[in-house]
Amino acid sequence: MENNYEKVSNLLKKENIVYDKEKLKEVIDYCEKKYVKVKKADEEMINHVIGVATEVAKLRLDDTSIYASLLHGLVKCEDYDPKEVSNKFGKEILEMITTVDKLSGLNFKSKEKMDNENLRKMFMAIAKDIRTVIIKLADRLYNMRNIKKSKNEELKNIMARECLEVYAPIAHRLGMSQVKSELEDISFRILMPAKYQLIKHQIDQKKKEREEYIQDRIDEVSEALKKQNIKATIYGRPKHFYSIYKKMKQKNCNADDLFDLLAIRIIVDTVADCYSVLGIVHDMYKPMPGRFKDYIAVPKTNMYQSLHTTVFGENGKPFEIQIRTWKMHKIADYGVAAHFAYKEKSSKITEADKKIVWLRQTLEIQKELADTTENLKKMKVELFGEEVFVFTPKGDIKALPKGSTPIDFAYSIHQKIAEKMVGAKINSKMVPINTKLENTDIVEIVTSPKASGPNNDWLKYVKTASAKNKITGYLKKQGKQVNVSKGKEILEKFVRKEKVPKELLLKEDNMQEMLKSTNFKSIEDLYENIGFGSVSPLKIVNKLVEVYNKQNKKEEIKTPVIRNNKKRKDRSFELVEVENIDNCLVKFAKCCSPIPGDDIVGYITFSNGVSIHRKDCKNIVSLQNKERLINVRWKDKVKVDFLARITVEANNKKSSILQDVLGKLKELKVDILELNSKFTDFDIIIINVAVNIKDVDTLQKIIKTIKKLDGVYDVKRNK
């Protein structure tokens, strides 16, 4: 028996796929070692991946796709290490097997609640490298061919339904008719066995009669083409069972009544020959009106090209004829994969060859192809790049424009939910409601009966027209007093960003002076217009600052902060040992504030001994001359407090958030040296805290504790 390496290498040679012998051997050796304890259903995993690689090779993809096909089962191994795979075989292959695994994870269990079109779009959006889609299709085709071995009837039905609703339509979009037809027929046999057997019986009854009729027509056409010196291959075109079933259902007839059940295919060398053959067969047989299609002049969106005509043969019996070139034939069967295969062979690339047509919803989009071999290796296409597909907590899919936020998501569910929104969770983590959504995010809207409702800021971040209209409509319905209140709140929020304290900037005298340079009759009128969104609060703040500066020729007042002015005794020399130097003068760098537990390094200064930095300090990382760096380490049992700074990002709509943070720090008995806060757009509060701590473990405990607070988005140590 052939060993696994010989089996795969012989396959690649047969399909004329160029490959690296050493790399293929390395991949096979790695697979044999990793898959030894892993099974795929009742089959050894190594046999499964070689089966998938065989299907991929038949589709004539590149060697990288073959390696990824062989390695895609690694994610099932207990000792799977992505870093090891990346180091051994490259980042490109790791990305491909990771994506194939993501696609495998989309089991679509609640299909009755989901839009199958969105499922297919989501599938394609996740797989930005088209080769991963083809690998996944090959994987599913291989599994379906071997599905008879499974005794789990429920699993068979689920897989068959997925093929009909998701995988076969994707294969169709990519022009892979052979894959599409086989997936459909196997699924049809599993899901509707009685109807499958009925059609099979109807076809088998007159199979011999049909075969004789078609052979007679093939002989007639072959003779006519020889007389005209046209080289052609002619054969009977088999009709797939599921396709027959759909046409029978559509036309409410039996299999024998279908015109294209009898069909022949003529394959020639050139496009000119296609039209010559069409003229010959129309001279030989009377064409059926309305049954001629020229897909050569106007190709289908999945690249399919061919001439279709239905004619009346002997005894007035209609049969279909398809006429195409060999290149068109390969693309009809293998779609995108065949397109790549032809590129590998072609020496001259025409402008038409540089374009490949993809279906995106009901529109056609085009992506320019680069060079031949390099194009295949680097090709990454988003078929539905203008949309993101996200889940509700219950598993329903929502399709939204790219760049959408939780606000768009909330309005896509219900207007009332959006108007009561106070926050959002993405993948169970609290985030600001202006966070951009990504494919496969699970989005949960946090609501409150006390929510203040939409405001003008929301309009800056929504992408969907319906959400914008609903927000605008809501704002217009608000009464004058509500807009006045909102306008005042918005203006005060912008004022807080200024260095001048709010109380001084919004003094009655300043406000009245500012009104003189505007068209507003009163402060209430101004607030109402800000609340409704017809005037920029930033413009008003700038005018207030101008008024204040004219009246107060003093230095700007800085925002007050809480400070603890404890003097810190410098005991640096007791804390750190410098390699090969005793009693060395050391200083801790203020740029990164290292603390015990941090990885540290020393920098030899000209006059202040050794400066101690964290190894990830930006000043050390960007250092050009590394010669002045020296090894240092923390001394054992250091008992000194260190300064550390953290930043907390939270939802300011939870009014007690600052008190909550301080409360947790108090519980942890943390010595606070400094605290200040500021507000940003979208009710986000940024809290900066400087604390005294003993080591990194203590700092991590503080960060972990504060992260658990309701309303906190993120906590991080300042670098």
MIVOTOR-366454 format. One record per residue (C-alpha): residue in three letters; x, y, z. Coordinates in steps of 0.5 Angstrom, whole numbers, plus 500, padded with zeros to 3 digits. Layout:
ALAXYZ;...
END
This chain:
MET500500500;GLU502507499;ASN504511505;ASN500518506;TYR506522503;GLU506518497;LYS498518496;VAL498526497;SER504527492;ASN502522487;LEU495526487;LEU498533486;LYS502530481;LYS496528477;GLU493534478;ASN499538476;ILE499542482;VAL506545484;TYR508543491;ASP514544495;LYS516536497;GLU520538503;LYS514542506;LEU509537504;LYS513531508;GLU513536514;VAL506537514;ILE504530513;ASP509528518;TYR506533523;CYS499530521;GLU501523523;LYS504525529;LYS498529532;TYR492525529;VAL494519532;LYS489519537;VAL484523534;LYS478520530;LYS473523525;ALA466520526;ASP468512525;GLU474514521;GLU481516523;MET482523522;ILE489522518;ASN484519513;HIS479524513;VAL484530512;ILE487526506;GLY480525503;VAL478533504;ALA485534501;THR483530495;GLU477534493;VAL481540494;ALA486538489;LYS481536484;LEU478543484;ARG486545482;LEU487550488;ASP494551490;ASP499547494;THR498552500;SER490550500;ILE492543500;TYR497544506;ALA491547510;SER486542508;LEU491537511;LEU492541517;HIS485543518;GLY483537523;LEU488540528;VAL483544532;LYS480537534;CYS487535538;GLU487536545;ASP495539544;TYR493544539;ASP498550539;PRO496555534;LYS503559535;GLU507552534;VAL503551527;SER504559525;ASN512558527;LYS512551523;PHE508553517;GLY506560517;LYS501565519;GLU497564512;ILE496557513;LEU494558521;GLU489563518;MET486559513;ILE485553518;THR482558524;THR477560519;VAL475553516;ASP474552524;LYS470558525;LEU465556519;SER465549521;GLY462552528;LEU456555524;ASN451549525;PHE445553524;LYS441549529;SER435554530;LYS434555522;GLU426556523;LYS428562526;MET433565521;ASP434568514;ASN437563510;GLU440568505;ASN443572511;LEU446565514;ARG449564507;LYS452571507;MET455571514;PHE458564512;MET462568506;ALA463574510;ILE467570515;ALA471567510;LYS475573507;ASP480568503;ILE475565498;ARG480558499;THR477557506;VAL470557503;ILE472552498;ILE476547503;LYS470547507;LEU465545501;ALA470540500;ASP470538507;ARG462538507;LEU462534500;TYR467528503;ASN463528509;MET456527505;ARG459522501;ASN461518507;ILE454519511;LYS452512510;LYS456510516;SER453514521;LYS447511525;ASN445518528;GLU439520523;GLU438526527;LEU445529525;LYS444526518;ASN438530517;ILE441536520;MET447536515;ALA443535509;ARG438541511;GLU445545512;CYS447543505;LEU440544501;GLU440551505;VAL447554505;TYR452550502;ALA449548495;PRO447555494;ILE454558496;ALA457552491;HIS452555486;ARG454562487;LEU462560486;GLY460557480;MET461550482;SER456546479;GLN459539480;VAL459540488;LYS452543488;SER449538484;GLU452532488;LEU451536495;GLU443537493;ASP442529491;ILE445526497;SER441531501;PHE435530497;ARG436522498;ILE436523506;LEU431528507;MET426526502;PRO427518501;ALA420517498;LYS420522493;TYR427520491;GLN426513489;LEU419515485;ILE424520481;LYS429514480;HIS424509478;GLN421514473;ILE427515470;ASP430508470;GLN423505467;LYS425509460;LYS432509461;LYS434505456;GLU430508451;ARG432515452;GLU439513452;GLU438510445;TYR435516443;ILE440521445;GLN446516442;ASP442517435;ARG442524436;ILE449524438;ASP451520432;GLU447525427;VAL451531430;SER458528430;GLU457526423;ALA455534421;LEU460537425;LYS466532422;LYS463534415;GLN465542417;ASN471540420;ILE469542427;LYS473538432;ALA468537438;THR467532444;ILE459530445;TYR456526450;GLY449526454;ARG448530459;PRO446527466;LYS440531469;HIS441531477;PHE435528481;TYR434534486;SER434538479;ILE429534476;TYR424534483;LYS424542483;LYS422542476;MET417537477;LYS414541483;GLN415547479;LYS411545473;ASN407540476;CYS409534472;ASN412527471;ALA419527470;ASP418524462;ASP414531461;LEU421535462;PHE424538456;ASP431538458;LEU431531461;LEU434529454;ALA440533453;ILE447533450;ARG453537451;ILE458539445;ILE464542447;VAL469545442;ASP476549442;THR474556441;VAL468561442;ALA467562434;ASP466554434;CYS460555439;TYR456559434;SER458555428;VAL455549432;LEU449553434;GLY448554426;ILE449547424;VAL444544429;HIS439549428;ASP439547420;MET439540422;TYR433541427;LYS427546428;PRO429550434;MET423551440;PRO421558440;GLY423562447;ARG428556449;PHE435559446;LYS439563452;ASP446566450;TYR450566456;ILE457567452;ALA455574450;VAL452575457;PRO455570463;LYS451569469;THR454572475;ASN457566477;MET462566471;TYR458561467;GLN458561460;SER454557455;LEU449557449;HIS443553451;THR438551446;THR432546445;VAL430543439;PHE425538436;GLY428531434;GLU426525431;ASN418524432;GLY418531434;LYS421529441;PRO424535444;PHE431535447;GLU436540450;ILE443542447;GLN449546451;ILE455548447;ARG461551450;THR469551450;TRP473547454;LYS475553459;MET467554459;HIS466547461;LYS471547467;ILE469553470;ALA461551469;ASP464545473;TYR469548478;GLY467555478;VAL472560482;ALA477554483;ALA477553475;HIS478560474;PHE485560478;ALA487553474;TYR486557468;LYS490563470;GLU496558472;LYS497556465;SER495562461;SER501566458;LYS497572456;ILE492575461;THR487579457;GLU483585460;ALA477580461;ASP481575465;LYS483580470;LYS476580472;ILE472575476;VAL464577478;TRP462575485;LEU454575487;ARG453580492;GLN446580494;THR442582488;LEU448586485;GLU454584481;ILE461587484;GLN468586481;LYS475585484;GLU481586480;LEU485580479;ALA493581480;ASP498577477;THR497569476;THR500565481;GLU501571487;ASN494572486;LEU491565488;LYS496566494;LYS494572496;MET486573494;LYS482575500;VAL475577498;GLU469579502;LEU463577498;PHE459581502;GLY463586505;GLU458592506;GLU455588511;VAL456585518;PHE452579521;VAL451579528;PHE447574533;THR442576538;PRO443573545;LYS437568543;GLY441566536;ASP437570531;ILE442573526;LYS441581524;ALA444583518;LEU447591519;PRO451595514;LYS458595516;GLY460600521;SER454599525;THR453600533;PRO449597538;ILE444603537;ASP443600530;PHE442593533;ALA437596538;TYR433599533;SER433593528;ILE430589534;HIS424594536;GLN424602537;LYS422602544;ILE428597546;ALA432602543;GLU429608547;LYS430605553;MET437603552;VAL443605557;GLY448600555;ALA450594551;LYS454588552;ILE458585546;ASN460577547;SER458578554;LYS462584556;MET460591557;VAL462596551;PRO460604550;ILE454604545;ASN458607540;THR462601539;LYS463598532;LEU460591531;GLU464586528;ASN462579524;THR459574529;ASP459578535;ILE453577540;VAL450583542;GLU445584548;ILE442591549;VAL442593557;THR435597558;SER432601564;PRO425604565;LYS429611567;ALA433611561;SER433619558;GLY432616551;PRO436618544;ASN440624544;ASN443628538;ASP450624539;TRP446618537;LEU445621530;LYS453621529;TYR454614530;VAL448610527;LYS449607520;THR442605518;ALA437610515;SER431607519;ALA435608526;LYS436615524;ASN429617522;LYS427614528;ILE432618533;THR430624529;GLY422623530;TYR423622537;LEU427628538;LYS422632534;LYS416630539;GLN420632545;GLY417638548;LYS420645549;GLN422643556;VAL425637555;ASN429640550;VAL431646554;SER433641560;LYS437637555;GLY441643552;LYS443645558;GLU446638560;ILE449638553;LEU452645554;GLU455643561;LYS458637559;PHE462640553;VAL464646558;ARG467641563;LYS472639558;GLU475646558;LYS480648563;VAL476654566;PRO471651572;LYS464650570;GLU461655575;LEU466661572;LEU464660565;LEU457659566;LYS456665570;GLU450669569;ASP454675566;ASN458671561;MET452668559;GLN448674557;GLU455677554;MET455671550;LEU448672547;LYS449679544;SER453675539;THR448670537;ASN441670535;PHE438667541;LYS433672545;SER434668551;ILE438663555;GLU432658555;ASP432659547;LEU439657547;TYR438651551;GLU432649547;ASN436649540;ILE442646543;GLY437640546;PHE434639539;GLY440639535;SER440646531;VAL446649534;SER453646536;PRO454646543;LEU462647541;LYS461653538;ILE457656544;VAL463654549;ASN468657544;LYS464664545;LEU464663552;VAL471662553;GLU472668549;VAL468672553;TYR471669559;ASN478671557;LYS476678555;GLN474679563;ASN479675566;LYS486676564;LYS489671569;GLU492664568;GLU487659566;ILE485655572;LYS487647572;THR482642573;PRO482640581;VAL485633582;ILE485629589;ARG492629591;ASN495625597;ASN502629598;LYS506624602;LYS513625601;ARG516618599;LYS523616601;ASP528614596;ARG530607597;SER531605590;PHE538602592;GLU535597597;LEU530594592;VAL534592585;GLU540589584;VAL544591578;GLU548586574;ASN556586577;ILE555592580;ASP555593588;ASN551599591;CYS550602585;LEU545608584;VAL539607581;LYS533611579;PHE526608577;ALA524611571;LYS517616571;CYS515614564;CYS513607566;SER513607573;PRO516599574;ILE513595580;PRO516589583;GLY513583579;ASP514587572;ASP520585567;ILE525590568;VAL532593565;GLY537598567;TYR539604562;ILE546607564;THR545614565;PHE551619564;SER550622571;ASN544619575;GLY547612575;VAL542606572;SER535608570;ILE530602572;HIS525601566;ARG519596565;LYS522592559;ASP515594555;CYS517601556;LYS516605550;ASN522609551;ILE526602551;VAL523599546;SER524605541;LEU531605543;GLN536605537;ASN543604541;LYS542598546;GLU549598548;ARG547602555;LEU542597557;ILE544593563;ASN541587566;VAL537588573;ARG533584578;TRP528585584;LYS531584590;ASP527578595;LYS522580599;VAL521588597;LYS517591602;VAL516598599;ASP510602596;PHE510603589;LEU506608585;ALA502605580;ARG497609575;ILE490606572;THR485608568;VAL478606568;GLU473607563;ALA466607565;ASN458609563;ASN457615566;LYS449614566;LYS450610572;SER451616577;SER454613582;ILE460610578;LEU466614581;GLN463613588;ASP463605587;VAL470605584;LEU473609590;GLY469604595;LYS472598592;LEU479601593;LYS477603600;GLU475595601;LEU482593598;LYS485598603;VAL489602597;ASP492608599;ILE490613593;LEU495618591;GLU491622586;LEU485622583;ASN481626577;SER476624572;LYS473627565;PHE467626561;THR467624553;ASP462624548;PHE456618549;ASP456619557;ILE463616558;ILE467618564;ILE475617564;ILE477616571;ASN485616572;VAL487614579;ALA495614582;VAL495609588;ASN501606592;ILE502598592;LYS507593593;ASP507589587;VAL504587580;ASP500582583;THR496587588;LEU495591582;GLN492586578;LYS487584584;ILE485592584;ILE484592576;LYS480585576;THR476588582;ILE474594579;LYS473591572;LYS467587575;LEU463593577;ASP457594573;GLY458600568;VAL465599567;TYR467598560;ASP475597561;VAL481598566;LYS488598564;ARG495600567;ASN498606564;LYS504605560;
END
